[in-house]
Amino acid sequence: MEFVPRQAASAERPEGLFGEPVEVAADALPLERLIALSGRSPSWTPRTMP
């Protein structure tokens, strides 16, 4: 799990792999923090089809 924080903070991060870190609540779960560090929203859900 240490890979993501190092890569997300690195100036040499691969383009398109990580976005800017997203803020999460202080009580966020470890997985939510990891997702947020990668620049993804932990609260994202796919659109449902009608």
mmCIF entry with sequence, helices, sheets and N, C-alpha, C, O atoms, coordinates in Angstrom:
data_MODEL
# 
_entry.id   MODEL 
# 
_entity.id                         1 
_entity.type                       polymer 
_entity.pdbx_number_of_molecules   1 
# 
_entity_poly.entity_id                      1 
_entity_poly.type                           'polypeptide(L)' 
_entity_poly.nstd_linkage                   no 
_entity_poly.nstd_monomer                   no 
_entity_poly.pdbx_seq_one_letter_code       MEFVPRQAASAERPEGLFGEPVEVAADALPLERLIALSGRSPSWTPRTMP 
_entity_poly.pdbx_seq_one_letter_code_can   MEFVPRQAASAERPEGLFGEPVEVAADALPLERLIALSGRSPSWTPRTMP 
_entity_poly.pdbx_strand_id                 A 
# 
loop_
_entity_poly_seq.entity_id 
_entity_poly_seq.num 
_entity_poly_seq.mon_id 
_entity_poly_seq.hetero 
1 1  MET n 
1 2  GLU n 
1 3  PHE n 
1 4  VAL n 
1 5  PRO n 
1 6  ARG n 
1 7  GLN n 
1 8  ALA n 
1 9  ALA n 
1 10 SER n 
1 11 ALA n 
1 12 GLU n 
1 13 ARG n 
1 14 PRO n 
1 15 GLU n 
1 16 GLY n 
1 17 LEU n 
1 18 PHE n 
1 19 GLY n 
1 20 GLU n 
1 21 PRO n 
1 22 VAL n 
1 23 GLU n 
1 24 VAL n 
1 25 ALA n 
1 26 ALA n 
1 27 ASP n 
1 28 ALA n 
1 29 LEU n 
1 30 PRO n 
1 31 LEU n 
1 32 GLU n 
1 33 ARG n 
1 34 LEU n 
1 35 ILE n 
1 36 ALA n 
1 37 LEU n 
1 38 SER n 
1 39 GLY n 
1 40 ARG n 
1 41 SER n 
1 42 PRO n 
1 43 SER n 
1 44 TRP n 
1 45 THR n 
1 46 PRO n 
1 47 ARG n 
1 48 THR n 
1 49 MET n 
1 50 PRO n 
# 
_struct_asym.id          A 
_struct_asym.entity_id   1 
# 
loop_
_struct_conf.conf_type_id 
_struct_conf.id 
_struct_conf.pdbx_PDB_helix_id 
_struct_conf.beg_label_comp_id 
_struct_conf.beg_label_asym_id 
_struct_conf.beg_label_seq_id 
_struct_conf.pdbx_beg_PDB_ins_code 
_struct_conf.end_label_comp_id 
_struct_conf.end_label_asym_id 
_struct_conf.end_label_seq_id 
_struct_conf.pdbx_end_PDB_ins_code 
_struct_conf.beg_auth_comp_id 
_struct_conf.beg_auth_asym_id 
_struct_conf.beg_auth_seq_id 
_struct_conf.end_auth_comp_id 
_struct_conf.end_auth_asym_id 
_struct_conf.end_auth_seq_id 
_struct_conf.pdbx_PDB_helix_class 
_struct_conf.details 
_struct_conf.pdbx_PDB_helix_length 
HELX_P HELX_P1 AA1 PHE A 3  ? ALA A 9  ? PHE A 3  ALA A 9  1 ? 7 
HELX_P HELX_P2 AA2 PRO A 30 ? LEU A 37 ? PRO A 30 LEU A 37 1 ? 8 
# 
_struct_conf_type.id          HELX_P 
_struct_conf_type.criteria    ? 
_struct_conf_type.reference   ? 
# 
loop_
_atom_site.group_PDB 
_atom_site.id 
_atom_site.type_symbol 
_atom_site.label_atom_id 
_atom_site.label_alt_id 
_atom_site.label_comp_id 
_atom_site.label_asym_id 
_atom_site.label_entity_id 
_atom_site.label_seq_id 
_atom_site.pdbx_PDB_ins_code 
_atom_site.Cartn_x 
_atom_site.Cartn_y 
_atom_site.Cartn_z 
_atom_site.occupancy 
_atom_site.B_iso_or_equiv 
_atom_site.pdbx_formal_charge 
_atom_site.auth_seq_id 
_atom_site.auth_comp_id 
_atom_site.auth_asym_id 
_atom_site.auth_atom_id 
_atom_site.pdbx_PDB_model_num 
ATOM 1   N N  . MET A 1 1  ? 0.804   -1.180 0.000   1.00 0.00 ? 1  MET A N  1 
ATOM 2   C CA . MET A 1 1  ? 0.000   0.000  0.000   1.00 0.00 ? 1  MET A CA 1 
ATOM 3   C C  . MET A 1 1  ? 0.857   1.258  0.000   1.00 0.00 ? 1  MET A C  1 
ATOM 4   O O  . MET A 1 1  ? 0.337   2.352  -0.223  1.00 0.00 ? 1  MET A O  1 
ATOM 5   N N  . GLU A 1 2  ? 2.114   1.133  0.237   1.00 0.00 ? 2  GLU A N  1 
ATOM 6   C CA . GLU A 1 2  ? 2.992   2.304  0.238   1.00 0.00 ? 2  GLU A CA 1 
ATOM 7   C C  . GLU A 1 2  ? 3.266   2.821  -1.170  1.00 0.00 ? 2  GLU A C  1 
ATOM 8   O O  . GLU A 1 2  ? 3.716   3.956  -1.330  1.00 0.00 ? 2  GLU A O  1 
ATOM 9   N N  . PHE A 1 3  ? 3.004   2.017  -2.182  1.00 0.00 ? 3  PHE A N  1 
ATOM 10  C CA . PHE A 1 3  ? 3.277   2.390  -3.564  1.00 0.00 ? 3  PHE A CA 1 
ATOM 11  C C  . PHE A 1 3  ? 2.490   3.633  -3.990  1.00 0.00 ? 3  PHE A C  1 
ATOM 12  O O  . PHE A 1 3  ? 3.058   4.547  -4.587  1.00 0.00 ? 3  PHE A O  1 
ATOM 13  N N  . VAL A 1 4  ? 1.212   3.673  -3.693  1.00 0.00 ? 4  VAL A N  1 
ATOM 14  C CA . VAL A 1 4  ? 0.370   4.771  -4.172  1.00 0.00 ? 4  VAL A CA 1 
ATOM 15  C C  . VAL A 1 4  ? 0.786   6.117  -3.597  1.00 0.00 ? 4  VAL A C  1 
ATOM 16  O O  . VAL A 1 4  ? 0.962   7.060  -4.369  1.00 0.00 ? 4  VAL A O  1 
ATOM 17  N N  . PRO A 1 5  ? 0.955   6.264  -2.267  1.00 0.00 ? 5  PRO A N  1 
ATOM 18  C CA . PRO A 1 5  ? 1.369   7.586  -1.771  1.00 0.00 ? 5  PRO A CA 1 
ATOM 19  C C  . PRO A 1 5  ? 2.696   8.062  -2.374  1.00 0.00 ? 5  PRO A C  1 
ATOM 20  O O  . PRO A 1 5  ? 2.848   9.245  -2.677  1.00 0.00 ? 5  PRO A O  1 
ATOM 21  N N  . ARG A 1 6  ? 3.647   7.155  -2.547  1.00 0.00 ? 6  ARG A N  1 
ATOM 22  C CA . ARG A 1 6  ? 4.942   7.546  -3.134  1.00 0.00 ? 6  ARG A CA 1 
ATOM 23  C C  . ARG A 1 6  ? 4.764   7.979  -4.573  1.00 0.00 ? 6  ARG A C  1 
ATOM 24  O O  . ARG A 1 6  ? 5.309   9.006  -4.978  1.00 0.00 ? 6  ARG A O  1 
ATOM 25  N N  . GLN A 1 7  ? 4.009   7.215  -5.361  1.00 0.00 ? 7  GLN A N  1 
ATOM 26  C CA . GLN A 1 7  ? 3.819   7.530  -6.773  1.00 0.00 ? 7  GLN A CA 1 
ATOM 27  C C  . GLN A 1 7  ? 2.959   8.773  -6.945  1.00 0.00 ? 7  GLN A C  1 
ATOM 28  O O  . GLN A 1 7  ? 3.236   9.592  -7.821  1.00 0.00 ? 7  GLN A O  1 
ATOM 29  N N  . ALA A 1 8  ? 1.925   8.931  -6.132  1.00 0.00 ? 8  ALA A N  1 
ATOM 30  C CA . ALA A 1 8  ? 1.036   10.087 -6.249  1.00 0.00 ? 8  ALA A CA 1 
ATOM 31  C C  . ALA A 1 8  ? 1.779   11.378 -5.944  1.00 0.00 ? 8  ALA A C  1 
ATOM 32  O O  . ALA A 1 8  ? 1.474   12.417 -6.530  1.00 0.00 ? 8  ALA A O  1 
ATOM 33  N N  . ALA A 1 9  ? 2.741   11.330 -5.045  1.00 0.00 ? 9  ALA A N  1 
ATOM 34  C CA . ALA A 1 9  ? 3.498   12.513 -4.660  1.00 0.00 ? 9  ALA A CA 1 
ATOM 35  C C  . ALA A 1 9  ? 4.706   12.755 -5.566  1.00 0.00 ? 9  ALA A C  1 
ATOM 36  O O  . ALA A 1 9  ? 5.301   13.832 -5.531  1.00 0.00 ? 9  ALA A O  1 
ATOM 37  N N  . SER A 1 10 ? 5.063   11.778 -6.361  1.00 0.00 ? 10 SER A N  1 
ATOM 38  C CA . SER A 1 10 ? 6.260   11.878 -7.183  1.00 0.00 ? 10 SER A CA 1 
ATOM 39  C C  . SER A 1 10 ? 6.060   12.820 -8.364  1.00 0.00 ? 10 SER A C  1 
ATOM 40  O O  . SER A 1 10 ? 5.007   12.815 -9.003  1.00 0.00 ? 10 SER A O  1 
ATOM 41  N N  . ALA A 1 11 ? 7.067   13.619 -8.646  1.00 0.00 ? 11 ALA A N  1 
ATOM 42  C CA . ALA A 1 11 ? 7.036   14.483 -9.827  1.00 0.00 ? 11 ALA A CA 1 
ATOM 43  C C  . ALA A 1 11 ? 7.157   13.650 -11.097 1.00 0.00 ? 11 ALA A C  1 
ATOM 44  O O  . ALA A 1 11 ? 6.842   14.130 -12.186 1.00 0.00 ? 11 ALA A O  1 
ATOM 45  N N  . GLU A 1 12 ? 7.606   12.421 -10.967 1.00 0.00 ? 12 GLU A N  1 
ATOM 46  C CA . GLU A 1 12 ? 7.803   11.543 -12.121 1.00 0.00 ? 12 GLU A CA 1 
ATOM 47  C C  . GLU A 1 12 ? 6.671   10.536 -12.277 1.00 0.00 ? 12 GLU A C  1 
ATOM 48  O O  . GLU A 1 12 ? 6.855   9.490  -12.899 1.00 0.00 ? 12 GLU A O  1 
ATOM 49  N N  . ARG A 1 13 ? 5.501   10.841 -11.719 1.00 0.00 ? 13 ARG A N  1 
ATOM 50  C CA . ARG A 1 13 ? 4.395   9.895  -11.810 1.00 0.00 ? 13 ARG A CA 1 
ATOM 51  C C  . ARG A 1 13 ? 3.969   9.736  -13.265 1.00 0.00 ? 13 ARG A C  1 
ATOM 52  O O  . ARG A 1 13 ? 3.976   10.701 -14.030 1.00 0.00 ? 13 ARG A O  1 
ATOM 53  N N  . PRO A 1 14 ? 3.598   8.516  -13.642 1.00 0.00 ? 14 PRO A N  1 
ATOM 54  C CA . PRO A 1 14 ? 3.179   8.284  -15.027 1.00 0.00 ? 14 PRO A CA 1 
ATOM 55  C C  . PRO A 1 14 ? 1.943   9.118  -15.376 1.00 0.00 ? 14 PRO A C  1 
ATOM 56  O O  . PRO A 1 14 ? 0.980   9.165  -14.610 1.00 0.00 ? 14 PRO A O  1 
ATOM 57  N N  . GLU A 1 15 ? 1.980   9.765  -16.524 1.00 0.00 ? 15 GLU A N  1 
ATOM 58  C CA . GLU A 1 15 ? 0.872   10.619 -16.933 1.00 0.00 ? 15 GLU A CA 1 
ATOM 59  C C  . GLU A 1 15 ? -0.405  9.808  -17.116 1.00 0.00 ? 15 GLU A C  1 
ATOM 60  O O  . GLU A 1 15 ? -0.403  8.773  -17.783 1.00 0.00 ? 15 GLU A O  1 
ATOM 61  N N  . GLY A 1 16 ? -1.484  10.283 -16.524 1.00 0.00 ? 16 GLY A N  1 
ATOM 62  C CA . GLY A 1 16 ? -2.769  9.628  -16.664 1.00 0.00 ? 16 GLY A CA 1 
ATOM 63  C C  . GLY A 1 16 ? -3.027  8.516  -15.672 1.00 0.00 ? 16 GLY A C  1 
ATOM 64  O O  . GLY A 1 16 ? -4.162  8.055  -15.548 1.00 0.00 ? 16 GLY A O  1 
ATOM 65  N N  . LEU A 1 17 ? -1.995  8.071  -14.958 1.00 0.00 ? 17 LEU A N  1 
ATOM 66  C CA . LEU A 1 17 ? -2.188  6.988  -14.005 1.00 0.00 ? 17 LEU A CA 1 
ATOM 67  C C  . LEU A 1 17 ? -2.764  7.505  -12.700 1.00 0.00 ? 17 LEU A C  1 
ATOM 68  O O  . LEU A 1 17 ? -3.649  6.872  -12.124 1.00 0.00 ? 17 LEU A O  1 
ATOM 69  N N  . PHE A 1 18 ? -2.279  8.648  -12.222 1.00 0.00 ? 18 PHE A N  1 
ATOM 70  C CA . PHE A 1 18 ? -2.753  9.245  -10.980 1.00 0.00 ? 18 PHE A CA 1 
ATOM 71  C C  . PHE A 1 18 ? -3.173  10.681 -11.226 1.00 0.00 ? 18 PHE A C  1 
ATOM 72  O O  . PHE A 1 18 ? -2.507  11.416 -11.955 1.00 0.00 ? 18 PHE A O  1 
ATOM 73  N N  . GLY A 1 19 ? -4.286  11.080 -10.612 1.00 0.00 ? 19 GLY A N  1 
ATOM 74  C CA . GLY A 1 19 ? -4.700  12.472 -10.625 1.00 0.00 ? 19 GLY A CA 1 
ATOM 75  C C  . GLY A 1 19 ? -4.212  13.128 -9.345  1.00 0.00 ? 19 GLY A C  1 
ATOM 76  O O  . GLY A 1 19 ? -3.486  12.522 -8.557  1.00 0.00 ? 19 GLY A O  1 
ATOM 77  N N  . GLU A 1 20 ? -4.619  14.366 -9.151  1.00 0.00 ? 20 GLU A N  1 
ATOM 78  C CA . GLU A 1 20 ? -4.296  15.046 -7.900  1.00 0.00 ? 20 GLU A CA 1 
ATOM 79  C C  . GLU A 1 20 ? -5.068  14.373 -6.766  1.00 0.00 ? 20 GLU A C  1 
ATOM 80  O O  . GLU A 1 20 ? -6.226  14.000 -6.953  1.00 0.00 ? 20 GLU A O  1 
ATOM 81  N N  . PRO A 1 21 ? -4.454  14.211 -5.605  1.00 0.00 ? 21 PRO A N  1 
ATOM 82  C CA . PRO A 1 21 ? -5.164  13.581 -4.486  1.00 0.00 ? 21 PRO A CA 1 
ATOM 83  C C  . PRO A 1 21 ? -6.475  14.282 -4.163  1.00 0.00 ? 21 PRO A C  1 
ATOM 84  O O  . PRO A 1 21 ? -6.586  15.503 -4.266  1.00 0.00 ? 21 PRO A O  1 
ATOM 85  N N  . VAL A 1 22 ? -7.458  13.493 -3.773  1.00 0.00 ? 22 VAL A N  1 
ATOM 86  C CA . VAL A 1 22 ? -8.791  13.978 -3.431  1.00 0.00 ? 22 VAL A CA 1 
ATOM 87  C C  . VAL A 1 22 ? -8.912  13.981 -1.910  1.00 0.00 ? 22 VAL A C  1 
ATOM 88  O O  . VAL A 1 22 ? -8.436  13.062 -1.245  1.00 0.00 ? 22 VAL A O  1 
ATOM 89  N N  . GLU A 1 23 ? -9.547  15.014 -1.362  1.00 0.00 ? 23 GLU A N  1 
ATOM 90  C CA . GLU A 1 23 ? -9.735  15.072 0.088   1.00 0.00 ? 23 GLU A CA 1 
ATOM 91  C C  . GLU A 1 23 ? -10.806 14.081 0.523   1.00 0.00 ? 23 GLU A C  1 
ATOM 92  O O  . GLU A 1 23 ? -11.801 13.883 -0.173  1.00 0.00 ? 23 GLU A O  1 
ATOM 93  N N  . VAL A 1 24 ? -10.594 13.461 1.678   1.00 0.00 ? 24 VAL A N  1 
ATOM 94  C CA . VAL A 1 24 ? -11.572 12.556 2.269   1.00 0.00 ? 24 VAL A CA 1 
ATOM 95  C C  . VAL A 1 24 ? -11.800 12.957 3.719   1.00 0.00 ? 24 VAL A C  1 
ATOM 96  O O  . VAL A 1 24 ? -11.026 13.719 4.298   1.00 0.00 ? 24 VAL A O  1 
ATOM 97  N N  . ALA A 1 25 ? -12.863 12.438 4.289   1.00 0.00 ? 25 ALA A N  1 
ATOM 98  C CA . ALA A 1 25 ? -13.200 12.735 5.685   1.00 0.00 ? 25 ALA A CA 1 
ATOM 99  C C  . ALA A 1 25 ? -12.130 12.180 6.620   1.00 0.00 ? 25 ALA A C  1 
ATOM 100 O O  . ALA A 1 25 ? -11.417 11.237 6.277   1.00 0.00 ? 25 ALA A O  1 
ATOM 101 N N  . ALA A 1 26 ? -12.030 12.769 7.791   1.00 0.00 ? 26 ALA A N  1 
ATOM 102 C CA . ALA A 1 26 ? -11.045 12.329 8.780   1.00 0.00 ? 26 ALA A CA 1 
ATOM 103 C C  . ALA A 1 26 ? -11.270 10.876 9.200   1.00 0.00 ? 26 ALA A C  1 
ATOM 104 O O  . ALA A 1 26 ? -10.327 10.191 9.597   1.00 0.00 ? 26 ALA A O  1 
ATOM 105 N N  . ASP A 1 27 ? -12.512 10.408 9.115   1.00 0.00 ? 27 ASP A N  1 
ATOM 106 C CA . ASP A 1 27 ? -12.816 9.038  9.519   1.00 0.00 ? 27 ASP A CA 1 
ATOM 107 C C  . ASP A 1 27 ? -12.898 8.071  8.326   1.00 0.00 ? 27 ASP A C  1 
ATOM 108 O O  . ASP A 1 27 ? -13.483 6.994  8.442   1.00 0.00 ? 27 ASP A O  1 
ATOM 109 N N  . ALA A 1 28 ? -12.314 8.455  7.186   1.00 0.00 ? 28 ALA A N  1 
ATOM 110 C CA . ALA A 1 28 ? -12.338 7.606  6.001   1.00 0.00 ? 28 ALA A CA 1 
ATOM 111 C C  . ALA A 1 28 ? -11.609 6.284  6.259   1.00 0.00 ? 28 ALA A C  1 
ATOM 112 O O  . ALA A 1 28 ? -10.631 6.222  7.004   1.00 0.00 ? 28 ALA A O  1 
ATOM 113 N N  . LEU A 1 29 ? -12.114 5.246  5.626   1.00 0.00 ? 29 LEU A N  1 
ATOM 114 C CA . LEU A 1 29 ? -11.489 3.927  5.734   1.00 0.00 ? 29 LEU A CA 1 
ATOM 115 C C  . LEU A 1 29 ? -10.156 3.917  4.981   1.00 0.00 ? 29 LEU A C  1 
ATOM 116 O O  . LEU A 1 29 ? -9.950  4.737  4.086   1.00 0.00 ? 29 LEU A O  1 
ATOM 117 N N  . PRO A 1 30 ? -9.247  2.995  5.335   1.00 0.00 ? 30 PRO A N  1 
ATOM 118 C CA . PRO A 1 30 ? -7.956  2.924  4.631   1.00 0.00 ? 30 PRO A CA 1 
ATOM 119 C C  . PRO A 1 30 ? -8.104  2.786  3.110   1.00 0.00 ? 30 PRO A C  1 
ATOM 120 O O  . PRO A 1 30 ? -7.349  3.407  2.362   1.00 0.00 ? 30 PRO A O  1 
ATOM 121 N N  . LEU A 1 31 ? -9.060  1.986  2.646   1.00 0.00 ? 31 LEU A N  1 
ATOM 122 C CA . LEU A 1 31 ? -9.254  1.833  1.202   1.00 0.00 ? 31 LEU A CA 1 
ATOM 123 C C  . LEU A 1 31 ? -9.714  3.148  0.575   1.00 0.00 ? 31 LEU A C  1 
ATOM 124 O O  . LEU A 1 31 ? -9.272  3.490  -0.521  1.00 0.00 ? 31 LEU A O  1 
ATOM 125 N N  . GLU A 1 32 ? -10.582 3.881  1.243   1.00 0.00 ? 32 GLU A N  1 
ATOM 126 C CA . GLU A 1 32 ? -11.038 5.173  0.739   1.00 0.00 ? 32 GLU A CA 1 
ATOM 127 C C  . GLU A 1 32 ? -9.873  6.157  0.649   1.00 0.00 ? 32 GLU A C  1 
ATOM 128 O O  . GLU A 1 32 ? -9.786  6.932  -0.303  1.00 0.00 ? 32 GLU A O  1 
ATOM 129 N N  . ARG A 1 33 ? -8.983  6.127  1.634   1.00 0.00 ? 33 ARG A N  1 
ATOM 130 C CA . ARG A 1 33 ? -7.797  6.999  1.614   1.00 0.00 ? 33 ARG A CA 1 
ATOM 131 C C  . ARG A 1 33 ? -6.876  6.639  0.451   1.00 0.00 ? 33 ARG A C  1 
ATOM 132 O O  . ARG A 1 33 ? -6.325  7.519  -0.212  1.00 0.00 ? 33 ARG A O  1 
ATOM 133 N N  . LEU A 1 34 ? -6.716  5.353  0.214   1.00 0.00 ? 34 LEU A N  1 
ATOM 134 C CA . LEU A 1 34 ? -5.879  4.886  -0.883  1.00 0.00 ? 34 LEU A CA 1 
ATOM 135 C C  . LEU A 1 34 ? -6.450  5.321  -2.229  1.00 0.00 ? 34 LEU A C  1 
ATOM 136 O O  . LEU A 1 34 ? -5.719  5.799  -3.097  1.00 0.00 ? 34 LEU A O  1 
ATOM 137 N N  . ILE A 1 35 ? -7.737  5.154  -2.394  1.00 0.00 ? 35 ILE A N  1 
ATOM 138 C CA . ILE A 1 35 ? -8.395  5.572  -3.636  1.00 0.00 ? 35 ILE A CA 1 
ATOM 139 C C  . ILE A 1 35 ? -8.226  7.081  -3.826  1.00 0.00 ? 35 ILE A C  1 
ATOM 140 O O  . ILE A 1 35 ? -7.926  7.537  -4.929  1.00 0.00 ? 35 ILE A O  1 
ATOM 141 N N  . ALA A 1 36 ? -8.418  7.850  -2.760  1.00 0.00 ? 36 ALA A N  1 
ATOM 142 C CA . ALA A 1 36 ? -8.294  9.303  -2.831  1.00 0.00 ? 36 ALA A CA 1 
ATOM 143 C C  . ALA A 1 36 ? -6.867  9.737  -3.170  1.00 0.00 ? 36 ALA A C  1 
ATOM 144 O O  . ALA A 1 36 ? -6.674  10.708 -3.901  1.00 0.00 ? 36 ALA A O  1 
ATOM 145 N N  . LEU A 1 37 ? -5.882  9.035  -2.653  1.00 0.00 ? 37 LEU A N  1 
ATOM 146 C CA . LEU A 1 37 ? -4.488  9.366  -2.960  1.00 0.00 ? 37 LEU A CA 1 
ATOM 147 C C  . LEU A 1 37 ? -4.177  9.170  -4.439  1.00 0.00 ? 37 LEU A C  1 
ATOM 148 O O  . LEU A 1 37 ? -3.293  9.828  -4.988  1.00 0.00 ? 37 LEU A O  1 
ATOM 149 N N  . SER A 1 38 ? -4.908  8.260  -5.078  1.00 0.00 ? 38 SER A N  1 
ATOM 150 C CA . SER A 1 38 ? -4.678  8.009  -6.502  1.00 0.00 ? 38 SER A CA 1 
ATOM 151 C C  . SER A 1 38 ? -5.393  9.016  -7.387  1.00 0.00 ? 38 SER A C  1 
ATOM 152 O O  . SER A 1 38 ? -5.301  8.951  -8.613  1.00 0.00 ? 38 SER A O  1 
ATOM 153 N N  . GLY A 1 39 ? -6.118  9.963  -6.754  1.00 0.00 ? 39 GLY A N  1 
ATOM 154 C CA . GLY A 1 39 ? -6.813  10.981 -7.529  1.00 0.00 ? 39 GLY A CA 1 
ATOM 155 C C  . GLY A 1 39 ? -8.215  10.581 -7.925  1.00 0.00 ? 39 GLY A C  1 
ATOM 156 O O  . GLY A 1 39 ? -8.852  11.266 -8.726  1.00 0.00 ? 39 GLY A O  1 
ATOM 157 N N  . ARG A 1 40 ? -8.700  9.498  -7.385  1.00 0.00 ? 40 ARG A N  1 
ATOM 158 C CA . ARG A 1 40 ? -10.049 9.025  -7.688  1.00 0.00 ? 40 ARG A CA 1 
ATOM 159 C C  . ARG A 1 40 ? -10.969 9.325  -6.518  1.00 0.00 ? 40 ARG A C  1 
ATOM 160 O O  . ARG A 1 40 ? -10.521 9.414  -5.375  1.00 0.00 ? 40 ARG A O  1 
ATOM 161 N N  . SER A 1 41 ? -12.245 9.481  -6.802  1.00 0.00 ? 41 SER A N  1 
ATOM 162 C CA . SER A 1 41 ? -13.222 9.750  -5.748  1.00 0.00 ? 41 SER A CA 1 
ATOM 163 C C  . SER A 1 41 ? -13.695 8.442  -5.131  1.00 0.00 ? 41 SER A C  1 
ATOM 164 O O  . SER A 1 41 ? -14.224 7.586  -5.840  1.00 0.00 ? 41 SER A O  1 
ATOM 165 N N  . PRO A 1 42 ? -13.516 8.269  -3.827  1.00 0.00 ? 42 PRO A N  1 
ATOM 166 C CA . PRO A 1 42 ? -13.978 7.044  -3.178  1.00 0.00 ? 42 PRO A CA 1 
ATOM 167 C C  . PRO A 1 42 ? -15.496 6.896  -3.196  1.00 0.00 ? 42 PRO A C  1 
ATOM 168 O O  . PRO A 1 42 ? -16.010 5.792  -3.013  1.00 0.00 ? 42 PRO A O  1 
ATOM 169 N N  . SER A 1 43 ? -16.220 7.993  -3.415  1.00 0.00 ? 43 SER A N  1 
ATOM 170 C CA . SER A 1 43 ? -17.683 7.926  -3.416  1.00 0.00 ? 43 SER A CA 1 
ATOM 171 C C  . SER A 1 43 ? -18.277 7.719  -4.805  1.00 0.00 ? 43 SER A C  1 
ATOM 172 O O  . SER A 1 43 ? -19.498 7.676  -4.949  1.00 0.00 ? 43 SER A O  1 
ATOM 173 N N  . TRP A 1 44 ? -17.436 7.589  -5.826  1.00 0.00 ? 44 TRP A N  1 
ATOM 174 C CA . TRP A 1 44 ? -17.911 7.394  -7.190  1.00 0.00 ? 44 TRP A CA 1 
ATOM 175 C C  . TRP A 1 44 ? -18.662 6.078  -7.322  1.00 0.00 ? 44 TRP A C  1 
ATOM 176 O O  . TRP A 1 44 ? -18.267 5.061  -6.753  1.00 0.00 ? 44 TRP A O  1 
ATOM 177 N N  . THR A 1 45 ? -19.729 6.112  -8.067  1.00 0.00 ? 45 THR A N  1 
ATOM 178 C CA . THR A 1 45 ? -20.464 4.881  -8.409  1.00 0.00 ? 45 THR A CA 1 
ATOM 179 C C  . THR A 1 45 ? -20.812 4.948  -9.882  1.00 0.00 ? 45 THR A C  1 
ATOM 180 O O  . THR A 1 45 ? -21.014 6.037  -10.419 1.00 0.00 ? 45 THR A O  1 
ATOM 181 N N  . PRO A 1 46 ? -20.885 3.799  -10.548 1.00 0.00 ? 46 PRO A N  1 
ATOM 182 C CA . PRO A 1 46 ? -21.230 3.808  -11.960 1.00 0.00 ? 46 PRO A CA 1 
ATOM 183 C C  . PRO A 1 46 ? -22.686 4.227  -12.156 1.00 0.00 ? 46 PRO A C  1 
ATOM 184 O O  . PRO A 1 46 ? -23.534 4.017  -11.289 1.00 0.00 ? 46 PRO A O  1 
ATOM 185 N N  . ARG A 1 47 ? -22.947 4.813  -13.297 1.00 0.00 ? 47 ARG A N  1 
ATOM 186 C CA . ARG A 1 47 ? -24.306 5.210  -13.630 1.00 0.00 ? 47 ARG A CA 1 
ATOM 187 C C  . ARG A 1 47 ? -25.140 3.957  -13.847 1.00 0.00 ? 47 ARG A C  1 
ATOM 188 O O  . ARG A 1 47 ? -24.683 3.002  -14.475 1.00 0.00 ? 47 ARG A O  1 
ATOM 189 N N  . THR A 1 48 ? -26.346 3.961  -13.334 1.00 0.00 ? 48 THR A N  1 
ATOM 190 C CA . THR A 1 48 ? -27.222 2.813  -13.533 1.00 0.00 ? 48 THR A CA 1 
ATOM 191 C C  . THR A 1 48 ? -28.030 2.991  -14.805 1.00 0.00 ? 48 THR A C  1 
ATOM 192 O O  . THR A 1 48 ? -28.409 4.106  -15.164 1.00 0.00 ? 48 THR A O  1 
ATOM 193 N N  . MET A 1 49 ? -28.285 1.903  -15.468 1.00 0.00 ? 49 MET A N  1 
ATOM 194 C CA . MET A 1 49 ? -29.055 1.929  -16.713 1.00 0.00 ? 49 MET A CA 1 
ATOM 195 C C  . MET A 1 49 ? -30.541 1.871  -16.363 1.00 0.00 ? 49 MET A C  1 
ATOM 196 O O  . MET A 1 49 ? -30.933 1.123  -15.467 1.00 0.00 ? 49 MET A O  1 
ATOM 197 N N  . PRO A 1 50 ? -31.365 2.645  -17.052 1.00 0.00 ? 50 PRO A N  1 
ATOM 198 C CA . PRO A 1 50 ? -32.823 2.623  -16.760 1.00 0.00 ? 50 PRO A CA 1 
ATOM 199 C C  . PRO A 1 50 ? -33.461 1.315  -17.161 1.00 0.00 ? 50 PRO A C  1 
ATOM 200 O O  . PRO A 1 50 ? -34.666 1.136  -16.985 1.00 0.00 ? 50 PRO A O  1 
# 
